[in-house]
Amino acid sequence: MNPTSPPLRRPFEIRGWHVLAGVSAFFAVVIAVNVVFMVLAYRTFPGQVSVTPYEDGLVFNRRIADLEAQDRLGWRAAVSTSPREIALTVVDRDGAPLPGLTVTGALRRPATEAGAVVLAFRETTPGRYLAPVSGLAGAWDFSARAEGPAGGRLTAERRLTWP
């Protein structure tokens, strides 16, 4: 070695400050990405699902009570479709048809409120109620409510599909 030549440098070595800088940079990137995602999420959905949450909760509780009362009655409904009508058959706990019910119903699209169809049911045979429909295609959410003369109620909901 020559006294005037510069000392030889060793190849690159990872030192403590390199590790500190790498770990700090990693966590800084993770925190920055999380902050960006939280800001974007909050701007698109501030958390308010309903403007009347208390009233919605009361309606939900009434719905639960109606379903429990329906279970105690033991009424069951079966729905069948054809291109021109919807048939709703209502039976009691023992499978006997339930005549004389007042049945109301509706069809709604699963993804939109537009195009709802109100159904007018009429009793054709004891326990069998028909509603005419026309020009339906695709998936529809069916809901019907049957009320008996003595006060019993049944709510039926199904997803129906027409070709």
C-alpha positions as CSV (number, residue, x, y, z in Angstrom):
1,M,0.0,0.0,0.0
2,N,1.3,3.4,-1.0
3,P,1.3,6.1,1.7
4,T,-0.3,8.6,-0.6
5,S,-3.0,6.3,-2.0
6,P,-6.5,6.6,-0.4
7,P,-7.5,3.8,1.9
8,L,-9.6,1.0,0.2
9,R,-13.3,1.2,0.9
10,R,-15.0,-1.8,2.0
11,P,-18.1,-2.9,-0.1
12,F,-21.5,-1.6,1.0
13,E,-22.6,-2.8,4.5
14,I,-26.0,-2.6,6.0
15,R,-25.7,-0.6,9.2
16,G,-28.1,0.1,12.0
17,W,-29.3,3.4,10.5
18,H,-30.1,1.6,7.2
19,V,-32.4,-0.8,9.0
20,L,-34.0,2.0,10.9
21,A,-34.6,4.0,7.7
22,G,-36.0,1.0,5.9
23,V,-38.5,0.0,8.7
24,S,-39.5,3.7,9.2
25,A,-40.1,4.1,5.4
26,F,-42.2,0.9,5.3
27,F,-44.4,2.0,8.1
28,A,-44.7,5.5,6.7
29,V,-46.0,4.0,3.4
30,V,-48.5,1.7,5.2
31,I,-49.8,4.6,7.3
32,A,-50.1,6.9,4.3
33,V,-52.0,4.3,2.3
34,N,-54.4,3.6,5.3
35,V,-55.0,7.3,5.7
36,V,-55.8,7.7,2.0
37,F,-58.2,4.7,2.1
38,M,-59.9,6.0,5.3
39,V,-60.5,9.5,3.8
40,L,-61.9,8.0,0.6
41,A,-64.1,5.6,2.5
42,Y,-65.5,8.3,4.7
43,R,-66.2,10.7,1.8
44,T,-68.1,8.0,-0.1
45,F,-70.0,6.6,3.0
46,P,-70.2,8.9,6.1
47,G,-71.9,6.1,8.1
48,Q,-75.5,7.4,8.1
49,V,-77.7,4.6,6.8
50,S,-81.0,6.3,7.7
51,V,-82.2,9.7,8.6
52,T,-84.7,8.1,11.0
53,P,-82.8,5.2,12.7
54,Y,-85.0,5.1,15.8
55,E,-88.2,4.8,13.8
56,D,-86.6,2.2,11.6
57,G,-85.8,0.2,14.7
58,L,-89.4,0.4,15.9
59,V,-90.6,-0.8,12.5
60,F,-88.1,-3.7,12.6
61,N,-89.3,-4.7,16.1
62,R,-92.9,-4.7,14.8
63,R,-91.9,-6.9,11.9
64,I,-90.2,-9.4,14.3
65,A,-93.4,-9.4,16.4
66,D,-95.5,-10.0,13.3
67,L,-93.3,-12.9,12.2
68,E,-93.4,-14.5,15.7
69,A,-97.2,-14.2,15.6
70,Q,-97.3,-15.8,12.2
71,D,-95.1,-18.7,13.5
72,R,-97.6,-19.3,16.3
73,L,-100.5,-19.4,13.8
74,G,-98.7,-22.0,11.7
75,W,-99.9,-20.6,8.4
76,R,-97.7,-21.4,5.3
77,A,-97.7,-20.0,1.8
78,A,-96.6,-21.5,-1.5
79,V,-96.1,-19.4,-4.6
80,S,-96.2,-20.6,-8.2
81,T,-95.9,-18.6,-11.4
82,S,-96.9,-18.8,-15.0
83,P,-96.5,-16.3,-17.8
84,R,-99.9,-14.8,-17.1
85,E,-100.5,-15.2,-13.3
86,I,-99.1,-15.7,-9.9
87,A,-100.8,-18.3,-7.6
88,L,-100.6,-18.1,-3.9
89,T,-101.7,-21.1,-1.9
90,V,-102.2,-20.6,1.9
91,V,-102.6,-23.5,4.3
92,D,-102.8,-23.8,8.1
93,R,-100.7,-25.8,10.4
94,D,-102.4,-29.1,9.4
95,G,-102.1,-28.4,5.7
96,A,-105.8,-27.5,5.3
97,P,-106.5,-24.6,2.8
98,L,-107.4,-21.2,4.3
99,P,-110.4,-19.7,2.5
100,G,-111.8,-16.2,2.8
101,L,-108.5,-14.3,3.2
102,T,-107.9,-10.8,2.0
103,V,-104.7,-11.0,0.0
104,T,-102.6,-8.0,-1.2
105,G,-99.3,-8.2,-3.0
106,A,-96.6,-6.5,-5.0
107,L,-93.7,-7.2,-7.3
108,R,-90.6,-5.1,-7.2
109,R,-87.3,-5.2,-9.0
110,P,-84.4,-6.3,-6.7
111,A,-82.1,-3.5,-7.6
112,T,-84.5,-0.5,-8.1
113,E,-87.8,0.9,-6.9
114,A,-88.9,1.7,-10.4
115,G,-91.5,-0.4,-12.1
116,A,-93.2,-1.9,-9.1
117,V,-96.4,-3.9,-9.9
118,V,-99.4,-4.0,-7.5
119,L,-101.1,-7.4,-7.5
120,A,-104.9,-7.9,-7.2
121,F,-105.5,-11.4,-5.9
122,R,-108.8,-13.2,-6.1
123,E,-109.7,-16.5,-4.6
124,T,-110.3,-19.2,-7.2
125,T,-110.6,-22.3,-4.9
126,P,-110.4,-22.5,-1.2
127,G,-107.0,-21.4,-0.1
128,R,-105.8,-20.6,-3.7
129,Y,-105.5,-17.0,-4.7
130,L,-104.6,-15.8,-8.2
131,A,-103.3,-12.4,-9.5
132,P,-103.0,-11.7,-13.2
133,V,-99.6,-10.4,-14.5
134,S,-98.3,-9.7,-18.0
135,G,-95.1,-8.7,-19.7
136,L,-92.8,-9.7,-16.9
137,A,-89.3,-10.8,-17.5
138,G,-86.3,-11.4,-15.2
139,A,-86.0,-11.4,-11.5
140,W,-88.7,-9.9,-9.2
141,D,-89.1,-9.7,-5.4
142,F,-92.6,-10.9,-4.5
143,S,-94.3,-9.9,-1.3
144,A,-97.9,-10.7,-0.2
145,R,-99.9,-10.1,2.9
146,A,-102.9,-12.3,3.7
147,E,-105.3,-11.3,6.5
148,G,-108.0,-13.6,7.8
149,P,-111.5,-12.5,9.0
150,A,-110.5,-13.4,12.6
151,G,-107.4,-11.3,12.5
152,G,-104.6,-13.7,11.6
153,R,-102.0,-12.4,9.3
154,L,-99.4,-14.0,7.0
155,T,-96.5,-12.3,5.1
156,A,-94.9,-14.2,2.3
157,E,-91.8,-13.0,0.4
158,R,-90.1,-14.8,-2.4
159,R,-87.7,-14.1,-5.4
160,L,-89.5,-15.0,-8.6
161,T,-88.0,-15.3,-12.0
162,W,-89.6,-15.2,-15.5
163,P,-87.8,-16.0,-18.7
